[in-house]
Amino acid sequence: EAQVTQNPRYLITVTGKKLTVTCSQNMNHEYMSWYRQDPGLGLRQIYYSMNVEVTDKGDVPEGYKVSRKEKRNFPLILESPSPNQTSLYFCASSLQVTDTQYFGPGTRLTVL
Amino acid sequence: DAKTTQPPSMDCAEGRAANLPCNHSTISGNEYVYWYRQIHSQGPQYIIHGLKNNETNEMASLIITEDRKSSTLILPHATLRDTAVYYCIVRSTGGTSYGKLTFGQGTILTVHP
């Protein structure tokens, strides 16, 4: 089944403890992206990747890192999480940047 | 990308057509209209998109006015499972931000028995 998967789905952590949220797609998509969703603010793009080894900042990249070593994986790294990064995170992918984006199920992160 | 305006909420009876409007009066020639929906904090689900012609797929129909300043998403026979937040998005096919989807507040559609 064609899909975008994220792990973990739920995570509660403490300030400063490094964490990684994984994202994987099995559709051979070139474009991948991370969004965060907060009440009243809609979805905002954090980082995106046009292809392997090509990443760029979205609208709210501060406090996040990404990597794209393989086409299928696009992990989101929080080196030192803070409470303002408590949010619902979505990974999305598309065949190419101009194609329809498909979203993963989301990761709900709480930073205490 | 052009800004969109949607009503904050709508109701629809089960089995009836749900018509969700969207205004995008500043849309430019290379911008597509996309519709997504989100059911209770799940990942947004793609519904349909179009440039200027009306489009139909197994989920819905998209009607775009001739001047492209507004559009309507039609769910022909709404079910209770169609209760969700529906987002109308205008997306450019060029420029530095054309990969980004900008989600507004959307329309909360409630389908009732």
Contacts between the chains, C-beta under 8 A, distances in Angstrom:
chain1	res1	chain2	res2	distance
A	4	B	43	7.5
A	31	B	99	6.0
A	33	B	99	6.5
A	33	B	100	7.5
A	35	B	101	7.8
A	37	B	41	8.0
A	37	B	103	8.0
A	40	B	105	8.0
A	42	B	102	7.5
A	42	B	103	4.3
A	42	B	104	5.9
A	42	B	105	6.6
A	43	B	44	7.3
A	43	B	101	7.1
A	43	B	103	4.2
A	45	B	100	4.8
A	45	B	101	7.6
A	48	B	99	5.3
A	48	B	100	7.2
A	50	B	99	7.3
A	58	B	100	6.4
A	59	B	100	7.5
A	88	B	41	6.1
A	90	B	43	5.5
A	90	B	44	7.1
A	92	B	43	7.9
A	92	B	44	8.0
A	92	B	101	7.7
A	94	B	99	8.0
A	97	B	98	6.4
A	97	B	99	4.3
A	98	B	93	5.3
A	98	B	98	6.5
A	98	B	99	7.9
A	100	B	34	7.6
A	100	B	46	5.3
A	100	B	49	6.7
A	101	B	46	7.2
A	101	B	101	6.1
A	102	B	46	6.3
A	103	B	43	3.5
A	103	B	44	4.9
A	103	B	45	7.3
A	104	B	43	5.3
A	105	B	42	6.3
A	105	B	43	5.1
A	106	B	41	6.5
A	106	B	42	6.6
A	106	B	43	5.4
A	108	B	41	7.7
